[in-house]
């Protein structure tokens, strides 16, 4: 059975969009059927328009489909990427997750492998708590957490976070960063392939 991976991201200024795009390419190269999807924007239009970088990102990604509960049912694996806000996922991603009660109630999120990535303004901005708290949600779903752990040396070279790749604002997307994200995506596809 083919791995059907939904990569769902929220991105205000572009970091998580870029991370999700890198992961999508790696997952496709590993043989997965991939849907790259964004969560709905919940901030008022005038707020988004008032921040040039935010508005630019919204316009740049206008053609990317918005994630739905149907996408969650279609997929047999998920990769979630969202910024850290005050030590937890951005509210836009949480708002999307809160729409999934119907899928969850009929078991549509159970037994599926899930991995996550995040970003924050600085290294100690709550990236690890964001990922760990999201994995609590995955446990409520009955999902299977597939964190990268220390399964590749590149994890040490990009901050040493075993829970999932995390990016700090202003850091470059180096070759090592691309490798870390790609490794996490390939690992997810590999595990999903064993379970499908």
C-alpha positions in Angstrom: 0.0 0.0 0.0 1.3 3.5 -0.8 2.1 5.9 1.9 -0.3 8.8 1.6 1.3 11.7 3.5 -0.5 14.9 4.4 2.0 17.6 5.2 0.0 20.3 7.0 1.6 23.6 7.9 0.9 27.1 9.2 3.4 29.9 8.4 3.1 33.6 9.1 6.4 34.6 7.6 7.6 31.6 5.6 9.8 29.4 7.7 7.3 26.6 8.3 6.2 26.8 4.6 9.8 26.3 3.6 10.3 23.5 6.0 7.1 21.8 4.8 8.2 22.2 1.2 11.6 20.6 1.9 9.8 17.7 3.7 7.4 17.3 0.8 10.2 16.9 -1.8 12.0 14.4 0.4 8.8 12.4 1.1 8.0 12.3 -2.7 11.5 11.1 -3.4 11.0 8.3 -0.8 8.0 7.1 -2.7 5.1 8.7 -0.8 2.0 10.3 -2.4 2.1 13.8 -0.8 -0.5 16.5 -0.2 1.2 19.8 0.8 -1.6 21.8 2.7 -1.9 24.9 4.8 -4.2 25.6 7.7 -6.8 28.4 7.4 -5.7 31.8 8.5 -7.7 32.9 11.6 -6.2 36.4 12.0 -8.3 39.2 10.6 -7.4 40.3 7.1 -6.5 43.8 8.3 -4.0 42.4 10.8 -2.3 40.3 8.1 -2.3 43.2 5.7 -0.7 45.4 8.4 2.5 43.3 8.4 4.3 43.3 5.1 6.1 40.0 5.5 2.9 38.3 6.7 0.9 39.7 3.7 3.6 38.7 1.3 3.6 35.1 2.6 -0.2 34.9 2.3 0.0 36.1 -1.3 2.9 33.8 -2.1 1.0 30.7 -0.9 -2.5 31.6 -2.1 -2.5 28.6 -4.5 -1.7 26.0 -1.8 -4.8 24.1 -0.8 -6.3 24.5 2.6 -6.3 21.4 4.8 -9.6 19.8 5.5 -10.9 16.9 7.6 -11.2 14.9 4.3 -7.4 15.3 3.8 -6.9 13.8 7.3 -9.1 10.8 6.4 -7.3 10.4 3.0 -3.8 10.3 4.6 -2.2 7.3 6.4 0.5 9.5 7.8 0.9 13.2 8.9 3.7 15.7 9.1 2.7 18.8 11.0 4.7 22.1 11.0 3.7 25.2 12.8 5.4 28.1 14.6 5.8 28.2 18.4 3.7 30.9 20.1 4.3 31.2 23.9 5.5 27.6 24.1 2.8 25.9 22.2 1.7 25.7 18.5 0.3 28.7 16.8 -3.4 29.1 17.3 -4.1 28.7 13.6 -2.9 25.1 13.7 -4.7 24.4 17.0 -7.9 25.8 15.5 -7.6 23.4 12.6 -6.9 20.5 15.0 -10.1 21.5 16.9 -12.1 20.9 13.7 -11.2 17.2 13.6 -13.5 15.9 16.3 -15.7 14.1 13.8 -12.8 12.3 12.2 -11.4 11.5 15.6 -14.7 10.2 16.9 -14.9 7.5 14.2 -11.3 6.5 14.6 -10.0 8.2 11.5 -6.9 9.6 13.2 -5.9 6.4 15.0 -3.0 4.1 14.1 -1.4 6.6 11.8 2.2 7.8 12.2 2.7 11.4 12.9 5.8 13.7 13.1 6.1 17.4 13.8 8.4 20.4 13.2 8.3 24.0 14.5 10.0 27.3 14.6 10.4 30.2 17.1 12.1 33.5 17.4 15.1 32.1 19.3 16.5 28.7 20.3 15.0 28.8 23.8 11.7 30.1 22.5 9.7 26.9 23.4 10.3 24.7 20.4 10.6 21.5 22.5 7.5 22.2 24.5 5.6 22.9 21.4 6.5 19.5 19.9 6.0 17.5 23.1 2.6 19.2 23.7 1.5 18.4 20.2 2.5 14.8 20.6 0.1 14.7 23.6 -2.6 15.4 21.0 -1.4 12.6 18.8 -1.7 10.2 21.8 -5.3 11.3 22.2 -5.9 10.5 18.6 -4.4 7.0 19.0 -1.7 8.0 16.6 1.9 6.8 16.5 4.6 9.4 17.3 7.5 9.2 14.9 10.1 11.7 16.1 13.5 11.8 14.5 15.3 11.0 17.7 19.0 10.7 17.2 18.7 8.4 14.2 21.1 10.5 12.0 24.2 12.5 12.9 22.6 15.6 11.3 20.3 15.9 14.2 23.3 17.0 16.4 24.5 19.4 13.8 21.1 21.3 13.7 20.5 21.8 17.4 20.1 18.3 18.7 16.3 18.3 19.1 15.1 14.7 19.1 11.4 15.6 19.0 11.4 17.2 15.5 13.3 19.7 13.5 13.0 23.3 14.9 14.1 26.4 13.2 15.2 29.7 14.9 14.3 33.0 13.2 17.1 34.4 11.2 19.0 31.2 10.8 19.8 30.1 7.2 18.3 27.1 5.6 21.7 25.4 5.2 22.4 22.1 3.6 22.5 20.5 7.0 19.0 22.0 7.8 17.7 20.6 4.6 19.2 17.2 5.5 17.7 17.2 8.9 14.2 18.0 7.6 14.6 15.5 4.8 15.7 12.8 7.2 12.7 13.4 9.4 10.3 13.1 6.4 12.0 10.0 5.0 11.9 8.4 8.5 8.2 9.1 8.7 7.6 7.6 5.2 9.7 4.5 6.1 7.7 3.9 9.4 4.4 4.5 7.6 5.3 2.1 4.9 5.9 -0.6 7.5 2.4 0.0 9.0 0.4 0.3 5.8 
